[in-house]
């Protein structure tokens, strides 16, 4: 996460994420954990924080997944607001307190659930490497946008999501083939940001996490490889 974020900004982003993903009492317990063990860290380790929170209040796999998504969204949104130079070529942000309107599928697809789990965890891993790695990731993703064969609206929504400007649900109507193309772009950008060896290690951890999802029995994570 960008070093330009103040401790107050980071805590508020974490508080919002916890309030969204957890019950009030659990959110207060998790925030106390943040204050005591993570607030003074120079970087934001989303994976470690969620793991310790899960141990503290016994989160299910889905709850851990939802919490990581919320943390990623609010921390990245706060980080890009603190350092607007870290992201270029943005799409116009949504109006305050409103999310981009995307038609919701009638049923959540297993492929979508697995995609969100894997991509969110990959981006959390890139954030752990610091602001330089995230800026390199964003730059690489923008460079690859012309090589990813998806529609322009979907491409712009994906870039906006990676910049923290919209929620990942803005991509939910993408086809399985589109999701596979987007995941490949994420992996290549990750390898360029943190190196191929670390990218492979991160990918392995993300696959293992995604394989614990019930949806993975219907759509194995390795389908995206």
C-alpha positions as CSV (number, residue, x, y, z in Angstrom):
1,X,0.0,0.0,0.0
2,X,1.2,3.5,-0.8
3,X,3.4,5.0,1.8
4,X,1.6,8.3,1.4
5,X,-1.3,7.0,3.4
6,X,-1.3,8.3,6.9
7,X,-2.0,6.0,9.9
8,X,-5.4,7.7,10.4
9,X,-6.3,7.1,6.7
10,X,-5.3,3.4,7.0
11,X,-7.3,2.9,10.2
12,X,-10.4,4.5,8.8
13,X,-10.2,2.3,5.6
14,X,-9.8,-0.8,7.8
15,X,-12.7,0.3,10.0
16,X,-14.9,0.7,7.0
17,X,-13.9,-2.7,5.6
18,X,-14.5,-4.4,8.9
19,X,-17.9,-2.7,9.3
20,X,-19.0,-3.9,5.9
21,X,-17.7,-7.5,6.2
22,X,-18.3,-8.4,9.8
23,X,-20.9,-8.2,12.5
24,X,-20.5,-5.2,14.8
25,X,-19.0,-7.0,17.7
26,X,-16.6,-9.0,15.5
27,X,-15.7,-5.8,13.7
28,X,-14.8,-4.1,17.0
29,X,-12.6,-7.1,18.0
30,X,-10.8,-7.1,14.7
31,X,-10.2,-3.3,14.8
32,X,-8.6,-3.8,18.3
33,X,-6.4,-6.4,16.7
34,X,-5.4,-4.0,14.0
35,X,-4.6,-1.3,16.5
36,X,-2.5,-3.6,18.7
37,X,-0.6,-5.6,16.0
38,X,-0.8,-3.9,12.6
39,X,-1.3,-0.2,12.8
40,X,2.4,0.6,13.3
41,X,3.6,-1.5,10.4
42,X,5.1,0.4,7.5
43,X,3.3,-1.9,5.0
44,X,-0.2,-3.4,5.0
45,X,-0.2,-7.2,5.2
46,X,-3.8,-8.0,4.3
47,X,-3.3,-11.7,4.2
48,X,-1.7,-11.8,7.7
49,X,-4.3,-9.5,9.2
50,X,-7.2,-11.6,7.8
51,X,-5.5,-14.8,9.0
52,X,-5.1,-13.5,12.6
53,X,-8.7,-12.1,12.5
54,X,-10.0,-15.5,11.4
55,X,-8.2,-17.1,14.4
56,X,-9.6,-14.5,16.8
57,X,-13.2,-14.6,15.8
58,X,-13.5,-18.0,13.9
59,X,-14.3,-16.8,10.4
60,X,-15.5,-19.2,7.7
61,X,-13.7,-19.4,4.4
62,X,-16.4,-17.2,2.8
63,X,-16.1,-14.7,5.6
64,X,-12.3,-14.5,5.2
65,X,-12.8,-14.1,1.4
66,X,-15.4,-11.3,1.9
67,X,-13.1,-9.5,4.4
68,X,-10.1,-9.6,2.1
69,X,-12.3,-8.1,-0.7
70,X,-13.5,-5.3,1.6
71,X,-10.1,-4.5,2.9
72,X,-8.6,-4.5,-0.6
73,X,-11.3,-2.1,-1.8
74,X,-11.2,0.4,1.0
75,X,-7.4,0.4,1.4
76,X,-6.8,0.7,-2.3
77,X,-9.4,3.4,-2.6
78,X,-7.9,5.4,0.3
79,X,-4.4,4.8,-1.1
80,X,-5.2,6.1,-4.6
81,X,-6.9,9.2,-3.0
82,X,-3.7,9.9,-1.0
83,X,-1.4,9.4,-4.0
84,X,-3.3,10.1,-7.2
85,X,0.0,9.9,-9.1
86,X,0.1,6.2,-8.6
87,X,-2.7,5.6,-11.2
88,X,-3.1,7.2,-14.6
89,X,-5.6,6.8,-17.4
90,X,-8.5,6.4,-14.9
91,X,-12.2,6.2,-15.8
92,X,-14.4,8.8,-14.2
93,X,-15.2,7.8,-10.6
94,X,-18.8,7.0,-9.6
95,X,-20.8,9.7,-7.8
96,X,-20.4,9.7,-4.0
97,X,-22.1,6.9,-2.1
98,X,-23.1,5.2,-5.4
99,X,-21.6,2.2,-7.0
100,X,-21.5,1.7,-10.8
101,X,-24.7,0.0,-11.9
102,X,-23.9,-3.4,-13.4
103,X,-26.7,-5.9,-14.2
104,X,-26.4,-8.7,-11.6
105,X,-26.6,-12.3,-12.9
106,X,-29.5,-14.3,-11.7
107,X,-27.2,-16.8,-10.0
108,X,-23.6,-16.4,-8.8
109,X,-21.4,-18.6,-11.0
110,X,-18.7,-20.8,-9.5
111,X,-16.2,-19.4,-11.9
112,X,-16.9,-15.9,-10.7
113,X,-16.5,-16.8,-7.1
114,X,-13.2,-18.5,-7.8
115,X,-12.0,-15.6,-10.0
116,X,-12.7,-13.1,-7.3
117,X,-10.9,-15.1,-4.6
118,X,-7.8,-15.6,-6.7
119,X,-7.4,-12.1,-8.1
120,X,-8.1,-10.4,-4.8
121,X,-5.5,-12.5,-3.1
122,X,-3.0,-11.9,-5.8
123,X,-3.5,-8.1,-5.6
124,X,-3.2,-8.3,-1.8
125,X,0.1,-10.1,-2.2
126,X,1.4,-7.4,-4.6
127,X,0.4,-4.8,-2.1
128,X,2.6,-6.5,0.6
129,X,5.6,-5.8,-1.6
130,X,5.0,-2.0,-1.3
131,X,3.9,0.9,-3.3
132,X,6.6,0.6,-6.0
133,X,5.4,-3.0,-6.8
134,X,1.8,-1.8,-7.0
135,X,2.7,1.1,-9.3
136,X,4.6,-1.3,-11.5
137,X,1.7,-3.7,-11.5
138,X,-0.8,-1.0,-12.5
139,X,1.6,0.2,-15.2
140,X,2.0,-3.3,-16.6
141,X,-1.7,-3.9,-16.6
142,X,-2.4,-0.7,-18.5
143,X,0.3,-1.7,-21.0
144,X,-1.3,-5.0,-21.6
145,X,-4.8,-3.7,-22.0
146,X,-4.6,-3.6,-25.8
147,X,-3.5,-7.3,-25.8
148,X,-6.4,-8.6,-23.7
149,X,-9.2,-9.5,-26.0
150,X,-12.2,-8.2,-24.1
151,X,-14.7,-5.4,-24.7
152,X,-13.5,-1.9,-24.1
153,X,-16.1,-1.3,-21.4
154,X,-15.0,-4.4,-19.5
155,X,-11.3,-3.5,-20.0
156,X,-11.8,0.0,-18.6
157,X,-13.9,-1.4,-15.7
158,X,-11.1,-3.9,-14.9
159,X,-8.4,-1.2,-14.9
160,X,-10.6,1.0,-12.7
161,X,-11.1,-1.8,-10.3
162,X,-7.3,-2.5,-10.1
163,X,-7.0,1.2,-9.2
164,X,-9.6,1.0,-6.4
165,X,-12.1,3.2,-8.2
166,X,-14.9,0.6,-8.5
167,X,-15.8,-2.6,-6.8
168,X,-15.0,-5.9,-8.4
169,X,-18.7,-6.5,-8.9
170,X,-18.4,-4.2,-11.9
171,X,-16.9,-7.2,-13.7
172,X,-19.5,-9.8,-12.7
173,X,-21.2,-10.0,-16.1
174,X,-17.9,-11.0,-17.9
175,X,-18.0,-14.4,-19.5
176,X,-15.8,-17.3,-18.3
177,X,-13.5,-16.8,-21.3
178,X,-13.2,-13.1,-20.4
179,X,-12.4,-13.9,-16.8
180,X,-9.6,-16.3,-18.0
181,X,-8.1,-13.5,-20.2
182,X,-8.3,-11.0,-17.4
183,X,-6.7,-13.4,-14.9
184,X,-3.8,-14.0,-17.4
185,X,-3.3,-10.2,-17.6
186,X,-3.2,-10.0,-13.8
187,X,-0.6,-12.8,-13.5
188,X,1.7,-11.3,-16.2
189,X,1.5,-7.9,-14.5
190,X,2.2,-9.5,-11.1
191,X,5.3,-11.3,-12.6
192,X,6.6,-8.0,-13.9
193,X,5.9,-6.2,-10.6
194,X,7.5,-8.7,-8.2
195,X,9.4,-11.1,-10.4
196,X,8.4,-14.5,-11.8
197,X,9.6,-16.6,-8.9
198,X,7.6,-14.6,-6.3
199,X,4.7,-14.4,-8.7
200,X,4.6,-18.2,-9.0
201,X,4.8,-18.6,-5.2
202,X,2.0,-16.1,-4.8
203,X,-0.1,-17.9,-7.4
204,X,0.4,-21.2,-5.7
205,X,-0.9,-19.8,-2.4
206,X,-3.9,-18.2,-4.1
207,X,-4.8,-21.5,-5.8
208,X,-4.6,-23.3,-2.5
209,X,-6.9,-20.8,-0.9
210,X,-9.4,-20.9,-3.8
211,X,-9.4,-24.7,-3.7
212,X,-11.0,-24.5,-0.2
213,X,-14.1,-22.8,-1.7
214,X,-17.1,-25.0,-2.3
215,X,-17.4,-23.5,-5.7
216,X,-14.0,-24.8,-6.6
217,X,-15.5,-28.3,-6.9
218,X,-17.5,-27.0,-9.9
219,X,-14.9,-24.7,-11.3
220,X,-11.4,-25.7,-10.3
221,X,-9.0,-22.7,-9.9
222,X,-6.5,-24.2,-12.3
223,X,-9.0,-23.6,-15.1
224,X,-7.7,-20.1,-15.2
225,X,-4.1,-21.2,-15.8
